[in-house]
Amino acid sequence: MAACKEWAGIDVGKGFHHAYAVDETGTVVFPRKVVNGQAAIEQLIARTIAETARMRGDLTPITSPD
């Protein structure tokens, strides 16, 4: 199986966040609204890592400059 590339990002807000992952074609493959809380964010990270391993792909986190 060839490795695929996806990029993930989180739009951070006060009450909740929006998490997305897009593939090489720019198609959104993972849209998710996440409440602003440590447990929810940790769950999101764990799921993202597990899904990346399942696909045998690469995940590139996207961060905005400070």
Secondary structure as UniProt FT lines:
FT   STRAND          5..11
FT   STRAND          16..23
FT   TURN            24..25
FT   STRAND          28..35
FT   HELIX           38..55
FT   STRAND          58..61
//
